[in-house]
Amino acid sequence: MWRCLLVPLAFGCLAAVPADAQQAGDLHVDYQMIAAGLHVADATADFGLGPWSYQVRLAYHTTGLIGFFYQGHQEVTVTGSWAENGPVPHEFLGEGVWRGQRRATVIDYHHGEPLIRTLEPPNEADREPVPANLRANTVDTLSALAELVRTVTRSGSCEATVHTFDGRTATLLSAHTVGVETLAPTGRSAFHGPALRCDFQSRVLAGFLSDASEQARQRPLHGSAWFASVVPGAGPLPVRLTVVTRWFGDATLYLTDAGYLTGASDQGVPGADPSGGSASAGGASAGSSARASAGISVNAAAVAAAPAAIAGVP
């Protein structure tokens, strides 16, 4: 979504999320990615945004014919806390396999400095290094997404600008509010109705491949995300995203299911007012027992989503 929306999520790093973190307010959402009319990938995300801390987990894998030729899966998790001026990530973990090659990232943060503990494969010799001044005081992509979701929840708008660093590239992500639009019913999504549209732009600042053209260096990537309240008692979630991926080109992610991981309130609603009003159409349930059986959770009860992780197929 913001250049790497739907980033890799580390399935192998689930142990990093404390088992006792799962609470009634933790949310789980499912998406399917469509590109060129084909169902190319599935994504799942678990979110928790508390008043003092946050955790986000995002995972996806290719499907169908595309999965045969571009087989891969990735997962990313982040834990962090909130400061007065935004998110403060503590640890970012990523792991996956693409075309038979393992990809892994572990980044710790110390006083605003991202410290790379693991990076597989290592940075290519033909990739330009990211200067220290463009790494300092950056956050990971999931933390940037958590900040965007919190902004939408608190203000009903999308205005945000964040600098990110993923171990290889430094990026400037920005988002702005377009307004409320009505999404028409489609068999690809569990949601239809009014939703707040946010447009975003991602521009790479450093970490280019050495042979990248000047045009490629200057060209920003654009996308859109639509937010609506689809789970009773929770804030807005991304219900649709248009993103640019490295492998599939332009793609759209459709929300297919949403609900609480645990607790009595486990109903996801396919149509809702973006300001948090009542549902505008039909019903879709999200079984919390099935969510809990996955063994994946995030702390805190609230709203979250992961638009900008979904487009980051490496």
C-alpha positions in Angstrom: 0.0 0.0 0.0 2.4 2.7 0.7 5.0 1.2 -1.6 5.4 -2.0 0.4 1.9 -2.4 1.7 1.4 -5.9 2.8 4.9 -6.6 3.6 6.4 -9.9 4.5 5.2 -11.4 7.7 7.3 -13.8 9.6 5.4 -17.0 10.2 8.4 -18.5 11.9 8.5 -15.6 14.3 5.1 -16.2 16.0 6.9 -17.3 19.1 7.9 -13.7 19.6 4.3 -12.7 20.3 3.5 -13.6 24.0 0.8 -16.2 24.4 -0.9 -14.1 27.1 -1.1 -11.1 24.7 -4.3 -12.4 23.1 -7.3 -10.4 24.4 -11.0 -10.1 23.4 -10.3 -7.0 21.4 -7.6 -8.4 19.2 -8.7 -8.4 15.6 -8.2 -10.7 12.7 -8.8 -9.9 9.0 -8.5 -11.8 5.8 -7.9 -10.5 2.3 -7.6 -11.9 -1.2 -5.4 -10.2 -3.8 -6.6 -9.9 -7.4 -4.3 -8.9 -10.2 -5.1 -9.0 -13.9 -8.4 -10.6 -13.0 -6.7 -13.5 -11.3 -6.7 -14.5 -7.6 -2.9 -14.3 -7.0 -2.5 -14.3 -3.2 -4.2 -14.6 0.2 -3.3 -12.4 3.2 -4.2 -12.5 6.9 -3.5 -10.0 9.6 -3.9 -9.8 13.4 -3.8 -6.4 15.0 -3.9 -4.8 18.4 -3.5 -1.1 19.1 -3.5 -0.3 22.7 -3.2 3.1 24.5 0.5 2.4 25.2 1.6 -0.4 22.9 0.9 -2.1 19.7 1.5 -5.4 17.9 0.8 -6.3 14.3 1.2 -9.5 12.4 0.8 -9.9 8.6 1.2 -13.0 6.5 0.5 -13.9 2.9 1.1 -16.6 0.3 0.6 -16.9 -3.4 -2.2 -19.1 -4.8 -3.4 -20.8 -7.9 -1.5 -20.7 -11.1 0.5 -17.7 -10.0 1.5 -19.7 -6.9 2.8 -22.4 -9.1 5.1 -20.1 -11.0 5.9 -17.6 -8.2 5.6 -19.8 -5.2 6.2 -18.0 -2.0 5.0 -17.0 1.5 6.1 -14.3 4.0 5.2 -13.1 7.4 6.1 -10.0 9.3 5.5 -9.0 12.9 6.3 -5.9 14.9 6.0 -5.0 18.6 6.2 -1.4 19.8 4.9 1.3 22.0 3.4 4.8 21.4 5.3 8.0 22.1 3.9 11.5 21.9 5.1 11.9 18.3 4.1 8.4 17.0 5.1 4.8 17.0 8.3 3.5 18.6 9.0 0.0 17.3 10.9 -2.4 19.6 11.5 -5.4 17.3 10.6 -6.2 13.7 10.7 -9.8 12.5 10.3 -11.1 9.0 10.7 -14.5 7.5 9.6 -16.1 4.2 10.6 -18.1 1.1 10.4 -16.8 -2.4 11.3 -18.9 -5.4 13.1 -21.3 -3.1 15.2 -18.6 -1.4 14.8 -17.9 2.3 14.3 -14.3 3.3 14.7 -13.2 6.9 15.0 -9.9 8.6 15.4 -9.0 12.3 15.7 -5.4 13.3 16.0 -4.1 16.9 15.6 -0.4 17.8 17.8 1.5 20.3 17.1 5.2 20.9 15.7 5.7 17.4 18.4 3.7 15.7 17.4 0.5 13.8 20.0 -2.2 14.4 20.0 -5.0 11.9 20.5 -8.4 13.6 19.6 -10.6 10.6 19.3 -9.9 6.9 19.0 -12.8 4.5 20.0 -12.7 1.8 22.5 -10.0 2.6 22.4 -6.7 0.8 23.5 -7.2 -2.8 26.9 -5.9 -3.6 25.3 -3.9 -6.4 22.8 -2.1 -4.0 23.7 1.3 -2.8 24.0 1.6 1.0 21.5 3.7 3.0 23.3 6.6 4.8 23.1 6.8 8.5 21.1 10.0 8.5 18.4 8.3 6.5 18.2 5.3 8.8 18.0 7.3 12.1 14.6 7.8 13.6 12.9 5.6 11.1 10.2 3.0 11.7 9.3 -0.3 10.0 6.5 -0.5 7.5 4.0 -2.2 9.8 4.6 0.5 12.5 3.9 3.1 9.8 0.6 1.3 9.0 -0.3 1.1 12.6 0.2 4.9 12.8 -2.0 5.4 9.8 -4.8 3.3 11.2 -4.6 5.1 14.6 -4.8 8.4 12.8 -7.9 7.3 10.9 -9.5 6.0 14.1 -8.7 9.2 16.1 -9.4 11.9 13.5 -11.4 10.4 10.7 -8.7 11.5 8.3 -5.6 10.0 6.8 -3.0 12.8 6.9 0.3 11.2 7.8 4.0 11.3 6.7 6.4 8.6 7.9 10.0 7.7 7.1 10.7 3.9 7.0 13.7 1.6 6.7 13.4 -2.1 6.1 17.1 -3.1 6.2 17.6 -2.4 2.5 15.9 0.8 1.5 14.8 4.1 3.1 11.4 5.3 2.0 9.2 8.3 2.6 5.5 7.4 2.9 2.7 9.9 2.9 -1.1 9.7 2.9 -3.9 12.2 2.5 -7.7 12.1 2.8 -9.8 11.9 -0.3 -13.3 11.5 1.3 -16.1 9.1 1.7 -16.9 6.9 -1.3 -19.5 4.1 -1.7 -18.0 0.7 -2.6 -20.4 -1.4 -4.7 -21.2 -5.0 -3.9 -18.8 -7.6 -5.4 -18.5 -11.3 -5.0 -14.8 -10.8 -4.2 -15.4 -8.9 -0.9 -17.5 -9.3 2.3 -17.9 -5.5 2.4 -19.9 -3.0 0.5 -21.1 0.5 1.5 -19.6 3.8 2.4 -15.9 3.9 3.2 -13.2 6.6 3.8 -10.8 6.7 1.0 -7.1 7.5 1.7 -4.6 7.9 -1.1 -0.9 7.3 -0.4 2.4 7.8 -2.1 5.7 6.0 -1.5 9.1 7.4 -2.6 12.4 5.5 -2.2 15.1 7.9 -0.7 18.1 5.5 -0.7 19.1 1.9 -1.1 18.6 1.8 -4.9 20.2 -0.9 -7.1 23.3 0.6 -8.6 22.0 0.2 -12.2 18.6 1.8 -11.4 17.7 4.4 -14.0 17.2 8.0 -13.0 13.5 7.6 -13.9 13.1 4.7 -11.6 14.8 6.6 -8.8 12.5 9.6 -9.2 9.2 7.7 -9.7 6.9 7.5 -6.7 4.4 4.6 -6.3 0.8 5.4 -5.6 -2.1 3.5 -4.1 -5.4 3.9 -2.3 -7.0 2.4 0.8 -10.7 2.4 1.9 -11.5 2.3 5.6 -14.8 1.4 7.3 -15.9 0.0 10.7 -16.8 -3.6 10.0 -16.4 -5.2 13.5 -18.9 -4.0 16.2 -17.1 -2.1 18.9 -13.9 -1.7 16.8 -12.7 1.2 14.7 -12.1 1.5 11.0 -10.2 -1.2 9.1 -9.0 -1.3 5.5 -11.7 -3.0 3.5 -10.1 -2.5 0.1 -6.7 -1.5 -1.1 -5.2 -0.9 -4.5 -1.4 -1.4 -4.4 1.6 -1.9 -6.6 3.5 -5.1 -6.2 6.9 -6.1 -7.5 5.7 -9.4 -9.0 2.1 -8.8 -10.0 2.0 -5.1 -10.9 -1.2 -3.3 -10.0 -3.3 -5.3 -7.6 -6.4 -4.9 -5.5 -6.9 -6.4 -2.0 -10.5 -7.2 -1.0 -11.6 -7.8 2.6 -13.1 -11.3 2.8 -13.6 -11.7 6.6 -13.0 -9.8 9.8 -13.7 -10.3 13.5 -12.3 -10.7 17.0 -9.8 -13.3 17.9 -11.6 -14.1 21.2 -14.4 -12.8 23.3 -18.2 -12.6 22.9 -18.2 -10.0 20.1 -17.0 -12.0 17.1 -19.3 -10.8 14.4 -17.9 -9.2 11.3 -20.2 -7.0 9.3 -19.9 -6.5 5.5 -21.3 -3.0 5.3 -20.7 -0.2 7.7 -20.5 3.5 8.0 -16.8 4.7 7.9 -17.4 6.9 11.0 -18.4 3.9 13.0 -22.1 3.8 12.5 -24.3 0.7 12.0 -24.0 -1.8 9.2 -25.5 -0.9 5.9 -25.9 -4.4 4.5 -26.1 -8.1 5.1 -24.1 -10.1 7.6 -20.8 -12.0 7.6 -19.5 -13.8 10.6 -15.9 -14.2 11.7 -15.5 -17.2 13.9 -13.3 -16.3 16.9 -12.7 -19.9 17.8 -11.1 -20.5 14.4 -9.0 -17.5 14.9 -7.8 -18.6 18.3 -6.9 -22.0 17.0 -4.3 -20.4 14.7 -2.2 -19.6 17.7 -1.6 -16.1 16.5 -2.3 -12.9 18.5 -1.5 -9.3 19.2 -1.8 -7.5 22.5 -4.2 -4.6 23.3 -7.8 -4.2 22.1 -8.5 -1.8 19.3 -8.3 -1.2 15.7 -5.7 -1.9 13.2 -5.0 -2.9 9.7 -2.2 -3.4 7.3 -2.6 -1.7 4.0 1.0 -0.9 3.5 2.3 -4.3 4.0 0.3 -6.0 1.4 2.1 -4.8 -1.6 5.5 -5.6 -0.5 6.1 -8.8 -2.3 9.8 -9.0 -2.6 
